[in-house]
């Protein structure tokens, strides 16, 4: 389509063509996003990854990391509790939306590293399993 545009009393003829809309952004590989819950699948890890704060190695098969940055609204699980894959462990709030954080593996909770009101960054270890 051709358009005529006048700028400072000069006439310019401009040709404009329509482009296709951009493809929507997909979530990062490895995350299964659901409307009411976010699951971080437990996959095999080649080597333990360093922890965010202290540099201590963490067995990725025995932790649940935060998929988003947010504030802990409530903790629904307790230390020593046996849980199944997909059970809600805690609820995070980010941008006025609550996200259920679910257990990536079945097992017994060894340690819960957060409390209601805590601010967490994406990737932080929330829960450790035995």
N, C-alpha and C positions, 0 to 999 in steps of 0.2 A: 504494500500500500504506500502511495506517495502522499506526502503532506507538504504544505507550504507554510513556512514559519517566518514571521517578520521580527527582526531584532534591530533596533536602532535604525529604523526605516530602510533596512536592507532585507530583501526577500530571499529566503533560502528554501530550496526544494530538498526534502529529506525523504529517503525511502526507509520504511519500517517493515520488518517482517516479524511475524509471531513465532515464538519459540515454544517448545513443549515444556510443561511444568516439570520442576525438579522432582526426583524420586524422594519419598520420605526417608528420614534417617531411621535406621534400624538400631535396636539396642546392641550393646557390645556382645561379641561372641562369648558364649559361656553363661549368659544370664537368660533365664526364662522369665519374662515379664508377664504377670497376670494382673488384672484390674484390682483385685483385693489383696494380693500377696506378691512378694518378691522371693523367688527361690534362687539360691546360689548353689548350683550342683556341686557335689563333692566329686572331684575327678582325681585320677592318679597323679601324683606329683613326683617329679624326678628327684627333687631334693627339697629339704625344708627351706622355707623362705624366712628371711630375717623379720623380726617383729618391727612394728612401726617405731616404737620408742627406744627400747633398750638394746637392740641388736642381738637378742637371744633368738636362736633358731626355733621355728614353730612348725609342727607337723600339720600341714594343710588338710590332711584327712581327719583331723581331730579338732578343728576350729570352725566357727561360723563368723565370717567377716561381714561388715556392713557394706551393702551394695551402694548406699547413698550417704551423703552427709545430712545430718539432722539432729533432732533432740529426742532423747528417749522419753516417750510418754508413759509407758508402763512395761514392767517386766512380768510376763505371765508364767514363766518357768522358775524353778528353784534349784539350787545346787543339790546334787544327789538324786534328782528326779530322773527316771527313765523316760525317754521320749522316742517317738517314731519319726521317720522322715516325713516332713511336711507339717509337723505339729508347730503351732505358733509359739515362739520363744519370747518375743517382745514386740513392741510397737514403736516405730519411729515416726516423727512428724517432720516433714520437709515442705516448705512453701504451703503451709496450711492444709497439707494432705497427710493422712495417716497411712503408713505402710506396715503391714504385718511382716515380720521377719520370721521365716520358718526354718526348721531344722533341716540342714542339708544331708544329715545322716541320722540313723537310729543309734541310740546309745544312752549312756548315763552322763549327766552334766557334772563336770568336775569343778568348773569355776565360771561365774558370771562376772564379767569385767566392768559392767555399767550399772547405773542406778537411774531411776526416774529423775528427769531434769538434766541429766548429763548431755553434753554436746559431743557428737561423734563425727569423725571424718570418714569418708568413703574408704574402705579397705581396713578399717580398724577391727581388731579382734574383739568381738562382742562376747562370745561364749566359747569355752574350751570343754572338750569331751574327754572321758577316760579312755 
